[in-house]
Amino acid sequence: MGLLEKRTGYWDRSGYWGKYIILNGLYILNIALILVMTLSLDYFRLIKYFGGDAAGSFGMLYIPSVMFYLLLGLIGGIWRGRG
């Protein structure tokens, strides 16, 4: 982001909610790509992802982590707006 930030200064001007949208959007995209890659590797039998204990699967943390960070940022933004 260094070169882009030098040219546009978007990050400095975006404020809390702009940064919240950028960071969470990139995180959601990242988790979606990881999930697609995990399922693709399982499909081609390069890893054994499904077939064991679902509660012990690392993939079970993908979607809840997105919800956790969205909620945490929302609470932080609301709290910051009041303080």
C-alpha positions in Angstrom: 0.0 0.0 0.0 3.0 2.3 0.3 3.2 3.4 -3.4 -0.6 3.7 -3.7 -0.7 5.6 -0.5 2.0 8.0 -1.7 0.0 8.8 -4.8 -3.5 9.0 -3.4 -3.3 9.4 0.4 -6.5 7.4 0.6 -5.6 5.5 3.8 -5.0 8.7 5.8 -8.2 10.3 4.5 -10.5 7.4 4.9 -11.3 7.7 8.6 -12.3 4.9 10.9 -15.2 3.5 8.9 -13.3 3.6 5.6 -10.4 1.6 7.2 -12.9 -0.7 8.8 -14.5 -1.5 5.4 -11.1 -1.9 3.7 -9.5 -4.1 6.3 -12.6 -6.3 6.8 -13.2 -6.5 3.1 -9.7 -7.7 2.5 -9.9 -10.2 5.4 -13.2 -11.6 4.0 -11.6 -12.0 0.6 -8.5 -13.7 2.2 -10.7 -16.1 4.1 -12.8 -16.9 1.0 -9.6 -17.7 -1.0 -8.3 -19.8 1.8 -11.5 -21.7 2.0 -11.6 -22.3 -1.8 -8.0 -23.5 -1.7 -8.7 -25.8 1.2 -11.7 -27.3 -0.5 -9.8 -27.6 -3.8 -6.9 -29.4 -2.1 -9.4 -31.8 -0.4 -11.2 -32.4 -3.7 -7.9 -33.4 -5.4 -7.1 -35.5 -2.3 -3.9 -33.6 -1.6 -5.0 -33.0 2.0 -7.5 -34.9 4.2 -9.7 -32.0 5.3 -13.1 -33.7 5.9 -13.5 -37.1 7.3 -12.4 -36.6 10.9 -13.8 -34.7 13.9 -15.5 -31.6 12.5 -14.9 -29.8 15.8 -11.2 -30.4 15.4 -11.0 -29.0 11.9 -9.0 -25.8 11.4 -11.6 -24.8 8.7 -14.3 -24.5 11.3 -12.6 -21.2 12.4 -12.8 -19.5 9.0 -16.3 -18.1 9.0 -16.6 -17.4 12.8 -13.4 -15.4 12.7 -14.9 -13.2 10.0 -18.0 -12.6 12.2 -15.8 -12.0 15.2 -13.7 -9.3 13.6 -16.7 -7.6 12.0 -18.5 -7.4 15.3 -15.4 -6.3 17.2 -14.7 -3.5 14.7 -18.3 -2.4 14.8 -18.3 -2.3 18.6 -15.0 -0.5 18.6 -16.3 2.1 16.1 -19.5 2.7 18.1 -17.5 3.0 21.3 -15.0 5.3 19.7 -17.8 7.5 18.3 -19.2 8.0 21.8 -15.8 8.6 23.5 
